[in-house]
Amino acid sequence: MLTLTADDAEARLVPDLGGGLAGLWVDGKPVLRPWSGHESEGPFALACNILVPFSNRIAGGFTFQGTYHAMPPNLDIDPFAIHGDGFQKRWLIDEADGTKAVLRLTDGAFGPYRYEAVQTVTLTETRLTLELDMTNQAAFALPYGGGFHPWFPRSDDTVLQFNAPNHWPEDERHLPATDRPQAAPDDFDFTTAKPLPQRWINCGYSGWDGRACIVQGEDALSLTVTSGLLTSAIVYSPEPDCGFFCFEPVSHPVNAHNLPGLPGLAILEPGKSLAMQMVLDWSGS
């Protein structure tokens, strides 16, 4: 465990468990759902996961520049490759000075992907900044993406607001049911601030403007989530009483590798890099 502190803010990282966050607190209140502390529950029991070299699901594999690349499932609970392999590997500590940590993944390898990734985590009194840089180390070009998977507390007081014009309806396999995003139903439309729906939500959004506002009750901290580099987002919460929800800033829709035009994916030639960032800000500004 690696701990960062700034005034009354504290963040804990678990480099050995996917380089994820175990928790983030300010004056004792959780900003993120704290880690259970049980490694046997897997990385999705953490407070935040790093997604690299892609986000969410790829259905079986994908064809790029005339070559088909198989993508085997990497979790027993899902039939498809999901969230890359960075969240499942041990990250090395390059730097740690109390308010900043630099973690490095040197052996990224999933399907055709061979890559290195660097995660920089910086804590101040009012914000936590996560920066992710990935570099293609394969001998050929590939479509890259990724993002961040924070788990926030959910209560009856939780309210979410963000601007994204369209959503991707999901099918029974949790893949896009259409090849283009559609207008969202009212309870999935967060253009105006509202509570999370009283039903399953696992919804991707395109055209996100890079800012989301999360208002919590007294037991957790309200904040904004921002990213100037990511224009897609996913909202996930299985049921009203589960105690958490995810607002995931990501680079591309689910199964983008198999959607027309590879929306949101970046084609990286060998040796080229892709950067992304997420900021959690509880300053109230």
N, C-alpha and C positions, 0 to 999 in steps of 0.2 A: 504494500500500500504506500502511496506517495501523497503527502498532504501539502496543499498550498493554503496560505492564509494572508488576508489583507484586511486590517482592522477587524470588524466582526464578521467577515465573510470567510468561509472555509470550503475548499473543494478537495475531494479525495479521488485519486486515480488508482486504477488497478492495471499496471502495465502487463502483468502476466495473463490477464483475462481480456484479451482483445484491445488493450490500451483504453478501456472504457472508464467512465466516471462511476465511482461508487456513491457519490452524493455531492450536493451543493447546498449549503445552509447560510443564512444571514441572520445573525442575532438569534440563532437556534431554530429558526423557521426554515422548513425545506423549500427550496426553489424547484428541485427535482425530487421525484419519488426515490427515497434512499434504497440502496442495495440491501438485499436480504442478508448478505454476508455468507451465503451458502454457495460455494462453487458448484455443488452438485445440481443446483437449479439452472445452471447455464448462464451465458452472457446476457440473456434477455431479462434476467433479474437485476441487472445493473441499472444505474440512473441514466446513462447515455451510452450509446454504441457508435462506433465509427464505421461508416459504410464505404468500402473500397475493394475492388475497382469498379463497382456498380452498385446501384440501389435496387432493392426489392427483387422481384422475380424475373427470371429468364426462362421461357417455356421450352425446356429440352435442349435448346441450343440456338445458334443463329448462323446465317450465311453472310459473310462480309467479303467483298471483292472476289466473289466466285468460290470461296472456300467455306465449307460448313464446319463449324466448331461446336462440338458437343459440350454441354454444360451439365455435369451430373449433379444430382441433389446433394446438398451438404448438411442437411438436417433431417433427422428421422421423422419430424413432424410435418414435412412438406415434400411434395413430389418433385419440386423444381429447385434449381439453384436459386439461392436467395441471399442478398446483401453482401455478395463477395465473400472473401475469406479473411479480411483484416480483423473482423470482430471475433474471430476464432483463434487468433495467433498471439504469441507472446511478442510484445514490443520492447525494444531496448531503451534504456534511459540515456539520452545524449547529454541532457542538461537538466538541473533542478536547483533553483536558488531561493525557494520559499514562496515566491509569487508567480513563478514561471517554470514550466517544464517543457522539454522537447523530447518526444518519443519517436523512435525510428523502427520501421518494419522493413527488414532486408530480404525476406524470403517470400514475398507475395507470389503465389502460384495457384491459379484456378483456371482449369480448362486451358485455353491458349495463352492466358495472361501470365506475364512475368513482369513484376514491377517492384519498385521500392516506394515507400510512403513515409512522410514525415508529418507528425502532428505536433503543433505548438499550442500549448494551453497557457493562457495568461489571465490572472485574477487581479482585479482591483477592488476598491471598496464598493463599487456600484455595478460591476459587470464582469462576466466571464467570456473570454474570446477563445474560440476553437478555430484553428487554421489547419487545413489539410492540404498537403502537396503530394501528388503521385507522379512517378516517372515511369514511362514505358521502357522496360528492359528486354522486351521480346525483340526478335530479329525482323519483325514486320509490323505494319500499322494495325491498330485495333481501335474500336470505339470504347472510350472510357467515360466513366461517370462516378457518382458517389454522393455522399452527403452525411447527414447527422441524424441520429435516432434518439432524441431525448424523451424520457418518460416523466410526465408531469403528474403531480397529485390531482385527483379528481374528487370533487365533493358536490353537494347540491348547490354550492355557491359558485362553482366554476363557470366562467363565461369566456368565450373565445370570439375574437374578431380578426379577420384578415381579408384582403382584397385579392380575389382570383376569379376571373370571369367564367371559367368553365371547370367541370369535373369529369372524371372518367368513370362511368358506371362499371362495376366489376361483375364478372360472371361467377359461377359456382366454384371455379378454380382460383379465384382471387386474381384474375387477369382482366385487362380491359375488355369490356363486352362490345365496344365499338372501336373503329380505327381512327376516330376523332373525338375530342372532348365535347361534352354536351352541357346545356344549361342544368344547373343543380336543382334538385327539389328543395322546397323551402327549408326543411330542417337540416339540410346539408349546405345551405347557403349562409356563409358567415360574413357577408359584406357588411351587415349590421351585427353588432354584438349580441350573442345569444348563448344559452346553455347548449351543451352537447346533446345530440338526439337521444331519445329514450329507446334506442335500438342499436343494433350492431352498426358500426361505421368503420370502413376500411377504404377510404376514398382518396384518390389522387386528384390534384388540382394543377392546372397549367395557367401560365400567365400571372403567377403570384408577383406582387409588387415588392416583395422583400421585407415586409414588416407584418408582424402578428402581435396582437395584444391579448394577454391572458390575465384575467381578473380572478383572484381567488378570495376565499373567505379569510377569517382571522387566523386559521391554523396553518396557512401556507402563504407564500409571498407572491404578489402580483408582479408581472414583468412584461417586457417586450422581447420578441425574438426577431432578429434582423439578419439579413444577408444581402449584400449588394451583388453577389455573384451567382446566386441560385434562384431560379424562377419557377420551380415546381415545389409542391408540398404534398405531404400525405398526412391525413388525420385518421388515427386508429384508436378505437376503444370498443371492446366487445360488448359491454353492457353497463347500465347506469351505476351499478353497485360494485364495479370492479376495483375502484380506488385509484385508477390511473387513466391517462390518455396520452397519446403521442401526437405531437405536431412535428413532422420531420421535414426540415429544409433539404431538398435533394435537387439533383441536376436534371433529372429526366423522368418521364412517366414509367409506370410499371411495364415491363416487357418491351421497352423502347427499342431494343435490339431487333425486334420483329415487327415494329410499326413502320408505316411509310415515312421515309425521310429520316429515320433514326432520331426522332425529336429529343433535343437536349443533350445528346451524346457528343463528345468531343473526339475527333479522330486524331490520335497521337501517333506520329511517326516514331521509330526507335529513338530513344534518348530524349524525347520531348515530354513536357510536364503539363499538369493541370492543377490549378489551385482553387480552393473554395473555403468559405468562412461562415461561421455562425456566431452571433453575439447574443448573449442573454443579459439583459439590462434591467435592473430593479431600482433605478434611480428615481423613477416616477416622471421623468421628463419626456 
